[in-house]
Amino acid sequence: MEQELVAALNGKKPDSFMKEQTYDYQSIFLAKVFPDQTNPRFFPAVIISDDDSKDLISRRITKKQLSRIYDAENKVMIGKSCIINCCKYDSVEWRKANKSIASIIELGENIAVSEIIQAPTIYPLQDGNYKILTGHRRFFAMIYANGVNTASHFKVYRSKPVLEKTKQFQENASREDLPQYGKLRAFEDAMMEINILNDTKRKLGQKPLTVKETAHTLGISMGAFDNYNVLCRYPAVIEAYENGASISFVKMKKHVLSLEKDIAGERKTFGILIKNEINKQLETLLTDKQSFEKRQSNKEKEKGRVTSYNIGPVVGAQALKMLLTEDMTALDVGIDWKRLDWEEKAAVDKAVDALVASLNKTQ
């Protein structure tokens, strides 16, 4: 990738590879299209021939025999009118695959009676075949509906995108139906490419992408970019979504930030020891429903509790008069009142102490 990036960045139009690439729509035989096995949103799939699918349905061959022929252990076999989950029974992978299989079957049944609305995107390989960039679920549904010996419409890029994972994330970022776990993994993969891009830019004496430019390149807002960054800081969060957590990203982010504040205080950056401790506690909270609900209950109680503050002592009648009759936030006491976190008692106490000390000096 570094070599490809150096060539692209030294070209006549160094930023063109990050923008929309040339593509057209073509009818391609499904047998010439292959899934991306590194795509984390889906199970490892094995495509079986139409003849083998027919033999399986008519019971001329068993699932076990077919699995042995295709070396499909811990994979999912997909063919015309059949999908077989060969992952270990009742394992996390088996349950996750079953969820995807149900949605693929539903989509396949729709495709059988109507055209697919959005064509999957692919790019050519050197051997004359094609690799899927986005639309794995749609591709599997096409095979389930029609088999591999049929052709279908695809959005075909002229060449492989240099930032392949970034392009995948761009095309899928706005999709509400994609699993949350897959979105986080896709973000990690895209950021790995962005980091390689920035390192290459530095080596060539060019400016790396800013945070705003990075969010724009990924096709998401700054708020969404911050959400992804917070959630991808800790493996426990990604594992929770992988194991079936359905809490929204916004709520999960609040829990993560709250725990960071409890453990690290007001520090903006943490070392590896603090990160490990936060991840350990997140792991406990996200795998133990009772611990999670207990912490939630404690936070709600803290939220409803009224915080008391002490002011003083104020020296002199003039200082007291100023405190009661004038706008204290207008005094120059070294406090940025607009940025003061009024929910943080320690910060408010510190500001009030500085204010009273300044008032007393006027006496």
Secondary structure, 3 states (H helix, E strand, C coil): CHHHHHHHHCCCCCCHHHCCCCEEEEEEEHHHEECCCCCCCCCCEEECCHHHHHHHHCCCCCHHHHHHHHCCCCCEEEECCEEEECCCCCCHHHHHHHHHHHHHHHHHHHHHHCCCCCCCEEEECCCCCEEEEECHHHHHHHHHHHCCCCEEEEEEECCCCCCHHHHHHHHHCCCCCCCHHHHHHHHHHHHHHHHHHHHHHHHCCCCCCCHHHHHHHHCCCHHHHHHHHHHCCCHHHHHHHHCCCCCCHHHHHHHHHHHHHHHHCCCCCCCHHHHHHHHHHHHHHHHCHHHHHHHHHHHHHHHHCCCCCCCCCCCCHHHHHHHHHCCHHHCCCCCCCCCCCCCCHHHHHHHHHHHHHHHHHCC
